[in-house]
Amino acid sequence: MMDKTNLFAAAAAAVILVCVGGWVAPTPDATAATTPTEQIDIMQLTVNAKDTPTEHFSEMTFVFGGCEH
């Protein structure tokens, strides 16, 4: 007869197999590919963009000096 540890291990393995099998099995909704009904026009979005946030940078390419060792 199986002791409690072996029985628990067998039950845990069975639960894991059932869960993995349910996760792997395809569902009818997941296999049906849907076609997009509407597309976004990126050019129209960029042309009509208003009040977008901007970033300002200070040009510091040729700033030398002020460094003291």
Helices and strands as residue ranges (DSSP letters): H 4-24, H 28-31, H 42-47
